[in-house]
Amino acid sequence: MDLSSHITNVKGIGPAKAKLLSKVGIYTIKDALFYFPRDYQDLSPLTFKQGREDQKAAYPCIVTGKAVSKRVSSGLYITKVPVFDGQSHGYAVFFNQPYLQKSFYPRQRLLLIGKVQKNFGTFEISSPEWIKLDKNKPIKLERIRPIYSLTKGVSQNLIRNTVKGAIEFVSLLKETLPRSILEQYNLLSLEDAIRSIHFPKNFEMLQKARERFIFEELLLFNLSTGLSRTYLKGQRRQNNYNFLDLKPFLSKLPFSPTSGQFKVINDIIEDLQSEYIMNRLVQGDVGSGKTLVACAALYLAAKNGLQGVMMAPTEILAEQHFQTLQRFLKPHDINIDILKGGLNKKDRENRLNKLKKGEIDVLVGTHAVIQEDVEFKRLGMVITDEQHRFGVKQRQDLVKKGQYPDVLVMSATPIPRTLAMVLYNDLDISIIDTLPSGRQKVETYVVQEYMRKRVYDFMASEVNKGHLAYVVCPAVEENELEITNVQQHKEYLQQKYPHLKIEMLHGKLKQEEKDRILNEFLAKNIQVLVATTVVEVGVDVPYATLMIVENAERFGLAQLHQLRGRVGRSSLKSYCILISGSNQGTARERLNYLMNCHDGFKIAQKDLELRGPGEFLGVKQHGFFEFKFASFTKDMDTLKITQKLAQDILDKDCLSLPEYANLKNLLDSKINI
């Protein structure tokens, strides 16, 4: 038996329960051990007077009389159980469960778990969880109870019991941190940390467990960026740039670059004159013109006899970059080609052969460009777009195809500078802080649900003008949270506006299908795209003038700003309408901030302050791995400690030592070096 054994090896878990657990990603014993709680409930015993209406708590009490069930005028059965907590009298109240009347009797000891409130001066706990207390048998109840993320059909008890069973095998876990590190930094062992993160004896042990996982996550992060920095940075230049005159390139542009673009282009020229290779991150708000900066870098590479490559996260985005590069670089006798899926074998081989001979100056593509059979004659410039969509490993694989080429990475996701310096500490940072002329601000409105019909009638009028619209929903399919989902919303809109061509787009579709739908949208064969946030990054659709976001309060500000950036990409008047059912002050305040601010970096900073970096960054936002515990702002001290430790480990080549073997294996699994 090992930790990769199927979850049915845990006591009490049969095939039916295993099927339910698979819905939350628990297939093996190890999956259960690492399915961490999202929150905790303090079940320290309280009296009714000590309880709070908005918080579940545990109330030991005694039944003082017979339970009574009554049917009220609405047809609802209400069962009331009179109880006393030693200080105050009250009732446990149950709805539509008249059979419970027989479960309670006078002098019975109970533990009620629920929210207490006062109704007409009497304490009541509605629909509590209840446990019989036996004076002679002390009950085994965690004082701190874990709360796990659930999905339909999966209960807290199922997860708790599964984890309890899995913890019997916890001693099989391999410790990932060397003993010397555990002792030096006073950290719990992995085994103790797992026990205490699920079922802590007290809040002090819970904090110790968190500290252990925070330390490990930040150490892994810093080792990853450290390895990247070691490989990419500080290498002496081998490709010399004798030609750095951009005048011929700039003279044939149909517009004049902005001051922000010129500033970044000058940063790049300085890098290319340096004795060390370039490793630069270019950040720019949506629509700031990063592609032009990339064109300038590729132009200089080609004019100095070097090849360039540009990697984009999706085929349709790669295709758009290909068209732009053709427009800007072809007039200068620079040969550009694209590598994408769907090419027949002969065509692909022909392109790869030309690339190897040096007949292609610039290659554009998705991660297909890092496949083993893709060989360059003299790769000197590597550009990755939407950097956060690629991992460290993918970036390194591309770089290794050249002899220490210069590297430019681009991100349209504005990240506050302080955070960017941590996330990309292996890169120098440039920011394009101006927008091209002719770009109009996207008019933004926050409306409540009762205005939905007016909003969609406006959508129909925009489409009738020959324009296109996006409708973004937070979920793909029907869900317990009752939030708007793509599948039902598409049907609803098609029913209300049968004359419109409406299609849906979401992450569960295959990439070819996503690309087909986006191409149809670009060609105006689809007029309204009902989608999830898969449309947040990427394609340039000039005729899209309207972005409608349902349940807008469920998205972060930075994400909403990215979505807003999908429209207003031409001189056409564009709009972003945020529909929100939330009247909560903070949600309304956040959305109003976005309505009045169009600066992506200010919005990102506000988002970071309001939601913290874990939420702000989102899953794998930084191209590494999801942080479950660490925070770049709250854990700054630990971040600095682990940065120094990671550098020491790499400088002394400790990862090759036997006691670091498990840490190295874990690191390899995260970044797949």
C-alpha positions in Angstrom: 0.0 0.0 0.0 1.3 3.5 -0.9 -0.2 7.0 -1.1 -1.0 6.6 -4.8 -3.4 3.7 -3.9 -7.0 4.3 -4.8 -9.2 6.1 -2.3 -11.3 2.9 -1.8 -8.4 1.6 0.3 -9.6 4.1 3.0 -11.9 2.5 5.5 -15.6 3.2 4.8 -15.0 4.4 1.2 -16.7 2.2 -1.4 -17.2 2.7 -5.2 -20.2 4.9 -4.7 -18.4 7.3 -2.3 -15.3 7.2 -4.5 -17.3 8.3 -7.5 -18.6 11.3 -5.5 -15.1 12.2 -4.2 -13.7 12.1 -7.8 -16.0 15.2 -8.4 -13.7 17.2 -6.1 -10.5 15.7 -7.5 -9.9 13.0 -4.8 -8.9 9.8 -6.5 -6.0 8.6 -4.3 -5.1 8.6 -0.6 -2.6 11.4 -1.3 -5.3 13.5 -3.0 -7.3 13.3 0.2 -4.3 14.3 2.4 -3.6 17.3 0.2 -7.3 18.4 -0.1 -6.8 21.3 2.3 -9.7 23.0 4.2 -10.8 26.4 2.9 -11.9 27.5 6.4 -12.4 26.4 10.0 -15.2 26.5 12.5 -14.5 27.2 16.2 -16.6 24.8 18.2 -15.5 26.0 21.6 -18.6 25.6 23.8 -20.6 28.8 24.2 -23.8 29.9 26.0 -26.7 31.4 23.9 -25.8 34.9 25.2 -22.2 34.5 23.9 -23.3 33.5 20.4 -23.4 35.6 17.3 -26.2 35.6 14.8 -23.8 35.5 11.8 -21.5 32.7 13.0 -22.1 29.0 13.7 -21.0 27.9 17.1 -21.4 24.9 19.5 -23.9 25.1 22.4 -24.0 22.4 25.0 -27.5 22.2 26.6 -30.2 20.1 28.2 -33.7 19.3 26.9 -36.2 20.7 29.4 -39.5 19.4 28.0 -41.3 17.5 25.2 -40.6 18.5 21.5 -43.7 19.9 19.8 -44.5 19.8 16.1 -47.1 22.2 14.5 -48.3 22.6 11.0 -48.6 26.3 10.1 -50.9 28.0 7.6 -48.3 27.7 4.8 -48.3 23.9 5.2 -44.9 23.9 6.8 -44.2 21.7 9.8 -42.2 23.4 12.6 -40.7 21.3 15.4 -39.5 23.1 18.5 -37.3 21.5 21.2 -37.1 23.4 24.5 -33.5 23.6 25.8 -31.5 25.3 28.6 -27.8 26.1 28.4 -27.3 26.6 32.2 -28.0 30.3 32.0 -30.8 30.9 29.4 -33.7 29.0 28.0 -34.3 28.7 24.2 -35.4 26.4 21.4 -33.9 24.2 18.7 -36.1 24.7 15.7 -36.5 22.2 12.8 -38.5 22.6 9.6 -40.5 19.9 7.8 -39.1 17.2 10.0 -42.0 16.2 12.3 -40.5 12.8 12.8 -37.7 14.4 14.9 -40.2 14.9 17.7 -39.6 11.4 18.8 -35.8 11.9 18.9 -35.8 14.3 21.9 -36.8 13.7 25.5 -36.6 15.7 28.8 -33.2 15.8 30.6 -31.4 14.7 27.4 -28.0 16.3 26.9 -27.3 17.8 23.5 -24.6 19.7 21.6 -26.3 22.0 19.1 -24.2 23.5 16.3 -25.7 26.4 14.4 -26.4 30.1 14.5 -28.3 31.6 17.5 -30.8 34.4 17.2 -33.4 36.1 19.3 -37.0 35.9 18.3 -39.4 37.9 20.4 -36.9 37.8 23.3 -36.3 34.0 23.1 -33.1 32.4 21.9 -33.6 30.1 18.9 -31.2 28.0 16.8 -32.8 27.1 13.4 -32.0 23.8 11.7 -29.0 23.0 13.9 -26.7 20.0 13.6 -27.3 18.1 16.8 -25.2 15.5 18.7 -26.4 13.5 21.7 -24.0 13.8 24.6 -23.5 10.9 27.0 -22.2 11.8 30.4 -20.4 8.4 30.6 -18.9 8.6 27.0 -17.0 11.7 26.2 -17.7 12.8 22.7 -14.8 13.0 20.2 -15.5 16.4 18.6 -12.9 18.6 17.1 -12.8 22.0 18.8 -11.6 23.4 15.5 -13.6 21.8 12.7 -12.3 22.0 9.1 -14.6 23.3 6.3 -13.9 22.0 2.8 -14.8 23.2 -0.7 -17.8 21.1 -1.9 -19.7 20.3 -5.0 -23.2 18.9 -5.7 -23.7 15.6 -3.8 -20.5 15.9 -1.7 -21.0 16.7 2.0 -18.6 18.0 4.7 -19.0 14.8 6.6 -17.9 12.7 3.5 -14.8 14.8 3.1 -14.0 14.9 6.8 -14.4 11.1 7.2 -12.3 10.4 4.1 -9.5 12.7 5.3 -9.6 11.1 8.8 -9.3 7.7 7.2 -6.5 8.9 4.9 -4.5 10.3 7.8 -4.0 6.8 9.1 -1.5 6.5 6.2 0.2 9.8 6.7 3.4 8.3 8.0 4.0 7.0 4.4 4.5 10.6 3.3 8.1 11.5 2.3 9.4 14.6 4.0 10.1 17.2 1.4 12.3 19.6 3.4 15.7 18.5 4.7 16.0 18.1 8.5 18.6 20.9 8.6 16.0 23.4 7.2 13.2 22.1 9.5 15.4 22.6 12.5 17.0 26.0 11.5 13.6 27.6 10.8 11.6 25.8 13.5 9.1 24.2 11.1 6.7 21.3 11.6 7.5 18.0 9.8 5.3 17.4 6.8 3.4 14.6 8.7 2.6 16.9 11.7 1.7 19.8 9.3 -0.8 17.6 7.4 -2.4 16.4 10.7 -2.7 19.9 12.1 -3.9 21.5 8.9 -6.9 19.2 8.8 -7.6 18.5 12.5 -5.6 21.0 14.7 -5.6 20.5 18.4 -5.6 24.3 18.9 -5.2 27.5 16.9 -1.5 27.6 17.7 -0.9 24.3 15.9 -3.0 25.4 13.0 -0.8 28.5 12.6 2.3 26.3 12.8 1.0 24.1 10.1 0.2 27.1 7.9 3.7 28.5 8.5 5.2 25.2 7.3 3.2 25.2 4.0 3.8 28.9 3.4 7.6 28.4 3.9 7.6 25.4 1.5 5.5 27.2 -1.2 7.7 30.3 -1.2 10.9 28.3 -1.1 9.8 26.3 -4.2 8.8 29.5 -5.9 12.1 31.1 -5.2 14.1 28.0 -6.3 12.1 28.0 -9.5 12.8 31.7 -10.4 16.4 31.2 -9.1 16.9 28.4 -11.6 15.4 30.5 -14.3 17.6 33.5 -13.4 20.7 31.2 -13.3 19.9 30.0 -16.8 18.7 33.2 -18.4 20.4 36.0 -16.7 24.0 37.1 -16.3 25.0 35.3 -19.5 27.5 37.2 -21.7 26.2 38.3 -25.0 27.2 36.1 -28.0 25.0 37.7 -30.6 26.4 41.1 -31.4 24.1 43.9 -32.7 26.1 46.1 -35.1 22.9 47.5 -36.7 20.6 49.4 -34.3 19.0 52.0 -36.6 15.2 51.8 -36.4 14.5 54.7 -38.7 13.7 52.6 -41.8 11.3 50.5 -39.8 9.6 53.5 -38.2 9.3 55.4 -41.5 7.0 52.7 -43.0 4.6 52.5 -40.1 1.1 53.8 -40.8 1.2 55.6 -37.5 3.6 57.2 -35.0 4.5 55.1 -31.9 3.5 56.5 -28.5 6.0 57.9 -26.0 5.4 54.8 -23.9 6.4 52.5 -26.9 9.5 54.6 -27.7 10.6 54.4 -24.0 10.4 50.6 -24.0 12.1 50.3 -27.5 15.0 52.4 -26.1 15.2 50.0 -23.1 15.5 47.1 -25.6 18.2 48.9 -27.6 20.2 49.5 -24.4 19.9 45.8 -23.6 21.1 44.8 -27.1 24.2 47.0 -26.6 25.0 45.5 -23.2 27.6 42.9 -22.7 24.9 40.7 -21.1 21.9 39.1 -22.9 18.5 40.8 -22.6 15.8 39.3 -20.2 13.0 41.9 -20.1 9.4 41.8 -19.2 7.2 44.3 -21.1 4.0 45.1 -19.3 1.3 47.2 -20.9 -2.3 47.9 -20.3 -4.9 46.3 -22.7 -4.4 47.9 -26.1 -1.2 49.7 -25.3 0.6 48.4 -28.4 3.1 45.7 -27.1 3.1 43.9 -30.5 4.7 46.9 -32.1 7.5 46.8 -29.5 7.9 43.1 -30.3 8.1 43.9 -34.1 10.9 46.4 -33.4 12.9 43.8 -31.5 12.4 41.2 -34.2 13.3 43.7 -36.9 16.7 44.4 -35.2 17.3 40.7 -34.8 16.6 40.0 -38.5 18.7 42.9 -39.7 21.7 41.5 -37.6 21.4 38.1 -39.3 19.5 36.4 -36.4 16.3 34.5 -36.4 13.4 35.4 -34.1 10.5 33.5 -32.6 7.2 34.7 -31.1 5.2 32.3 -28.9 1.5 32.9 -28.1 -0.8 30.9 -25.9 -3.5 30.2 -28.5 -3.6 29.5 -32.3 -5.9 32.4 -33.0 -3.7 34.8 -31.1 -0.6 33.4 -33.0 -2.5 33.9 -36.3 -3.2 37.6 -35.4 0.4 38.2 -34.4 1.4 36.6 -37.7 -0.8 39.0 -39.7 0.6 42.0 -37.7 4.2 41.0 -38.2 3.6 40.4 -41.9 2.2 44.0 -42.2 5.1 45.6 -40.3 8.1 43.5 -41.3 7.4 42.1 -44.8 8.1 45.6 -46.4 11.7 45.2 -45.0 12.3 41.8 -46.8 11.9 39.9 -43.6 10.5 36.4 -44.1 7.8 35.5 -41.6 6.1 32.1 -41.2 3.7 30.4 -38.7 3.8 27.0 -37.2 0.4 25.7 -36.0 -1.7 22.6 -35.7 -3.6 21.4 -38.7 -0.7 21.6 -41.1 -0.3 18.5 -43.3 2.9 16.5 -42.8 4.6 17.8 -46.0 3.8 21.4 -45.3 5.1 21.2 -41.7 8.3 19.4 -42.8 8.9 22.1 -45.5 8.6 24.9 -43.0 10.9 23.2 -40.5 13.4 22.6 -43.2 13.4 26.3 -44.3 13.7 27.3 -40.6 16.7 25.0 -40.1 18.4 26.5 -43.2 17.8 30.0 -42.0 15.3 30.9 -44.8 12.6 31.9 -42.3 13.7 35.0 -40.3 10.8 35.1 -37.8 8.6 32.1 -36.7 5.3 32.6 -35.0 3.4 29.9 -33.2 1.9 28.4 -30.1 3.9 26.1 -27.8 4.2 24.0 -31.0 7.4 26.0 -31.5 9.1 24.3 -28.5 8.7 20.8 -29.9 11.8 18.7 -30.3 11.9 18.7 -34.1 11.8 22.5 -34.4 15.4 23.6 -35.1 16.7 27.1 -35.9 19.9 28.0 -37.8 20.7 31.0 -35.5 18.0 31.9 -33.0 18.8 35.2 -31.4 15.5 36.7 -30.2 12.8 34.9 -28.2 9.5 36.6 -27.5 6.6 35.1 -25.4 3.2 36.7 -25.3 0.9 36.6 -22.3 3.8 35.4 -20.2 1.7 34.2 -17.3 0.1 31.5 -19.5 3.5 29.8 -19.9 5.5 28.1 -17.2 9.2 28.5 -16.5 9.9 25.2 -18.2 8.3 26.2 -21.5 10.2 29.5 -21.6 13.5 27.7 -20.9 12.7 25.1 -23.6 12.3 27.9 -26.2 15.4 29.7 -25.1 17.5 26.5 -25.3 16.8 26.4 -29.1 19.2 29.3 -29.5 22.7 30.0 -28.2 21.8 32.3 -25.3 19.3 34.4 -27.3 17.8 37.7 -26.0 14.5 37.2 -24.3 11.5 39.5 -24.3 8.3 38.5 -22.4 5.1 40.4 -22.7 2.1 40.6 -20.4 -1.2 42.4 -20.8 -2.1 41.7 -17.3 -1.2 44.8 -15.3 0.6 43.8 -12.1 1.7 46.4 -9.5 5.4 47.0 -9.8 6.2 45.7 -6.3 4.5 42.4 -7.0 6.0 42.1 -10.5 9.5 42.5 -9.1 8.8 39.4 -6.9 6.9 37.4 -9.5 9.5 38.0 -12.3 12.6 38.6 -10.3 14.6 36.9 -13.1 13.6 39.7 -15.5 14.1 43.5 -15.9 10.8 45.3 -16.2 9.5 47.9 -18.7 6.0 49.4 -18.7 4.2 50.9 -21.7 2.3 53.7 -19.9 0.5 55.4 -22.8 -2.3 54.3 -25.2 -2.2 54.8 -29.0 -4.2 57.8 -30.2 -7.7 57.1 -31.6 -8.5 54.7 -28.9 -11.7 55.8 -27.1 -12.4 55.0 -23.4 -14.9 52.2 -23.0 -18.0 53.7 -21.3 -18.6 51.5 -18.2 -21.9 51.1 -16.3 -22.8 49.2 -13.2 -26.5 48.1 -13.3 -28.8 45.9 -11.2 -30.6 42.8 -12.4 -33.9 44.5 -12.9 -32.3 46.4 -15.8 -31.3 43.2 -17.6 -34.0 43.5 -20.4 -32.9 47.1 -21.2 -29.3 45.9 -21.4 -30.0 43.1 -23.8 -32.3 45.3 -25.9 -29.3 47.7 -26.2 -27.2 44.7 -27.2 -29.6 43.8 -30.0 -29.5 47.4 -31.2 -25.7 47.4 -31.3 -25.7 44.1 -33.3 -28.2 45.7 -35.7 -25.6 48.4 -36.4 -23.2 45.6 -37.6 -21.3 45.5 -34.3 -20.5 42.4 -32.2 -21.1 41.7 -28.5 -19.6 39.6 -25.7 -21.7 38.3 -22.8 -19.5 36.8 -20.0 -20.9 34.5 -17.3 -19.0 33.1 -14.2 -20.0 29.5 -14.7 -20.2 27.0 -17.6 -23.2 24.9 -16.5 -26.0 24.8 -13.9 -24.6 25.0 -10.4 -25.6 25.0 -6.7 -24.6 28.7 -6.3 -27.3 29.8 -8.7 -24.9 32.0 -10.6 -25.5 32.7 -14.3 -24.1 29.9 -16.5 -23.1 30.0 -20.2 -25.2 27.0 -21.3 -28.6 28.2 -20.0 -27.9 31.9 -20.7 -27.2 31.2 -24.3 -30.5 29.4 -24.6 -32.3 32.2 -22.8 -30.8 34.9 -25.1 -31.5 32.8 -28.2 -35.2 32.5 -27.1 -35.5 36.2 -26.4 -33.6 37.4 -29.6 -34.2 34.6 -32.2 -33.0 36.8 -35.0 -29.4 37.1 -33.5 -26.6 34.6 -34.3 -25.5 33.5 -30.8 -22.8 31.0 -29.8 -21.2 29.9 -26.6 -17.5 29.6 -25.8 -15.9 28.1 -22.6 -12.8 26.3 -21.4 -14.3 22.8 -21.6 -14.4 23.0 -25.4 -11.4 21.6 -27.4 -8.9 24.1 -28.6 -9.9 23.6 -32.3 -13.5 24.3 -31.5 -12.6 27.4 -29.5 -10.5 28.7 -32.5 -13.3 27.9 -34.9 -15.9 29.8 -32.9 -13.5 32.8 -32.4 -12.8 32.9 -36.2 -16.6 32.8 -36.9 -17.0 35.7 -34.4 -14.2 37.7 -36.1 -15.9 37.0 -39.5 -19.3 38.3 -38.0 -20.9 34.9 -38.7 -21.5 34.9 -34.9 -22.9 38.2 -33.5 -23.1 37.5 -29.8 -20.5 35.4 -28.0 -21.7 34.0 -24.6 -18.5 33.0 -22.8 -16.6 32.4 -19.6 -13.4 34.3 -19.0 -11.6 32.4 -21.7 -12.1 35.6 -23.8 -10.2 37.6 -21.1 -6.9 37.4 -23.0 -6.2 37.5 -26.7 -8.0 38.2 -29.9 -8.5 41.6 -31.4 -12.0 41.9 -32.7 -12.4 45.5 -34.1 -16.2 45.3 -34.5 -16.8 44.2 -30.9 -18.4 47.2 -29.2 -20.2 45.8 -26.2 -19.1 43.7 -23.2 -21.8 42.5 -20.8 -20.7 40.8 -17.6 -23.2 38.8 -15.6 -22.7 38.4 -11.8 -20.0 41.0 -12.1 -19.4 41.0 -8.3 -17.9 37.5 -8.6 -14.9 38.7 -10.7 -11.8 40.6 -9.6 -11.3 44.2 -10.7 -8.2 43.3 -12.8 -10.1 40.5 -14.5 -13.1 42.8 -15.3 -10.6 45.4 -16.7 -9.1 42.7 -18.9 -12.6 41.7 -20.1 -13.4 45.4 -20.8 -10.2 45.5 -22.9 -11.8 43.1 -25.4 -13.9 46.0 -26.7 -13.0 49.5 -27.8 -10.2 48.2 -30.0 -11.1 50.5 -32.9 -12.5 54.0 -33.3 -16.1 52.7 -32.7 -17.9 53.8 -29.6 -17.7 50.9 -27.1 -19.5 50.0 -23.8 -19.0 47.7 -20.9 -22.0 46.9 -18.7 -21.6 45.1 -15.4 -24.8 43.4 -14.1 -24.6 42.8 -10.4 -27.3 41.4 -8.0 -25.2 42.4 -5.0 -26.1 45.4 -2.9 -23.3 44.8 -0.5 -21.2 48.0 0.1 -17.8 46.5 -0.7 -19.0 44.8 -4.0 -20.7 48.0 -5.1 -17.7 50.1 -4.2 -15.4 47.8 -6.2 -17.5 48.0 -9.3 -18.0 51.7 -9.0 -14.2 52.1 -8.8 -13.8 50.3 -12.1 -16.6 52.4 -13.7 -14.6 55.5 -12.9 -11.0 54.3 -13.5 -9.4 53.1 -16.8 -5.8 52.8 -15.6 -5.0 49.0 -15.5 -2.1 49.5 -13.0 -4.2 51.5 -10.6 -7.0 48.9 -10.9 -4.5 46.1 -10.3 -3.2 47.9 -7.2 -6.8 48.4 -5.9 -7.6 44.7 -6.6 -4.5 43.6 -4.7 -5.4 45.7 -1.7 -9.0 44.5 -1.7 -8.6 40.8 -2.4 -5.0 39.9 -1.6 -2.5 38.4 -4.1 -3.9 34.8 -4.0 -7.2 36.0 -5.4 -5.7 38.7 -7.5 -3.2 36.4 -9.3 -5.7 33.6 -9.8 -4.8 30.0 -10.6 -1.4 29.7 -12.2 -1.5 33.4 -13.0 2.3 33.6 -12.6 3.1 30.6 -14.8 4.3 28.6 -11.8 1.8 27.0 -9.5 -1.2 27.9 -7.4 -0.4 29.1 -3.9 -2.8 27.6 -1.4 -1.3 29.3 1.6 1.3 31.9 0.8 0.6 35.6 0.2 3.2 37.9 -1.5 2.0 40.8 0.7 1.2 39.2 4.1 4.2 36.8 4.1 6.9 39.3 2.9 9.3 38.4 5.7 9.1 34.7 4.8 9.5 35.6 1.1 12.7 37.4 1.9 14.0 34.5 4.1 13.2 31.9 1.4 14.7 34.1 -1.4 18.0 34.1 0.5 17.8 30.4 1.3 17.0 29.5 -2.3 20.0 31.4 -3.5 22.2 29.6 -1.0 20.9 26.2 -2.1 21.5 27.0 -5.7 24.9 28.6 -5.1 26.1 25.6 -3.2 24.5 23.1 -5.5 22.6 21.5 -2.6 19.9 20.0 -4.8 22.4 17.3 -5.8 22.8 16.2 -2.2 20.9 13.1 -1.0 19.0 14.9 1.8 17.6 17.4 -0.8 16.4 14.6 -3.1 12.7 14.9 -2.1 12.8 18.7 -2.4 14.3 18.4 -5.8 11.7 15.8 -6.9 8.9 18.1 -5.7 10.5 21.1 -7.5 10.9 19.0 -10.7 7.2 18.0 -10.6 6.2 21.7 -10.2 8.3 23.1 -13.0 9.2 19.9 -14.9 12.8 20.9 -15.5 
